Amino acid sequence: MNDRNDAAIRPVRPADLDAIYHVALKTGANGTDATALHRDPKLIGHIFAAPYAWLEPESAFVVEDGEGVGGYIVGTADTRAFEARLEAEWWPDLRARYTAPVTPPETWTADELRSWSIHNPGRAPARIVDPYPAHLHINLLPRLQGRGLGRRLIDRWLARMRERGAPGAHLGVGAANARGIAFYRAYGFRELESARPPRQTIWFGIAL
């Protein structure tokens, strides 16, 4: 594949991990580039992308064009089981490498906020997870946006979740991510819960 206008969706491979970290960073500020916010370029990927590709590759797909991997969809069919795997297999090494901040939260840098999340990972509430036990994260670099690839990625991922017996899937999106919110609504996700300060997350779900 050498034409940047051609883009193919395929299962993730171990060699894709660096590209997944790159995409996570370049879309990590409510869908826009978070490079300027972080001294450590892998922190966002450590939390929201890489563990899925590493621990549950059967639920991960990438988009590749002539410039390489420029998008992904990752997730899990069973959120609670995946959280248990993270505690056993993913977080311990990262917690040894990243110190949780002890200063007041209002003084934290973006890196310190992510480091805190490694030690205190967020959990979707039971009222969301129980009826929608699968969850996903999807990101595309700008060169791949607006071409229907996001919809195709979700189509393929949801088909995999049905194969694995998940009755529904959920996702959380930042209240400031207007483009993402519009996309999920247009696809057919239902807004389950609006943002509740101080947490600025809107929960969406879709029945399978």
Stockholm file with secondary structure:
# STOCKHOLM 1.0

chainA/1-208         MNDRNDAAIRPVRPADLDAIYHVALKTGANGTDATALHRDPKLIGHIFAAPYAWLEPESAFVVEDGEGVGGYIVGTADTRAFEARLEAEWWPDLRARYTAPVTPPETWTADELRSWSIHNPGRAPARIVDPYPAHLHINLLPRLQGRGLGRRLIDRWLARMRERGAPGAHLGVGAANARGIAFYRAYGFRELESARPPRQTIWFGIAL
#=GR chainA/1-208 SS CCCTTCEEEEECCGGGHHHHHHHHHHTTBTTBCCGGGCSSTTHHHHHHTHHHHHHCGGGCEEEEETTEEEEEEEEESCHHHHHHHIIIIIHHHHHHHSCCCCSCGGGCCHHHHHHHHHHSCCCCCHHHHTTCCEEEEEEECGGGTTSSHHHHHHHHHHHHHHHTTCSEEEEEEETTCHHHHHHHHHHTCEEEECCBTTBCEEEEEEEC
#=GC SS_cons         CCCTTCEEEEECCGGGHHHHHHHHHHTTBTTBCCGGGCSSTTHHHHHHTHHHHHHCGGGCEEEEETTEEEEEEEEESCHHHHHHHIIIIIHHHHHHHSCCCCSCGGGCCHHHHHHHHHHSCCCCCHHHHTTCCEEEEEEECGGGTTSSHHHHHHHHHHHHHHHTTCSEEEEEEETTCHHHHHHHHHHTCEEEECCBTTBCEEEEEEEC
//
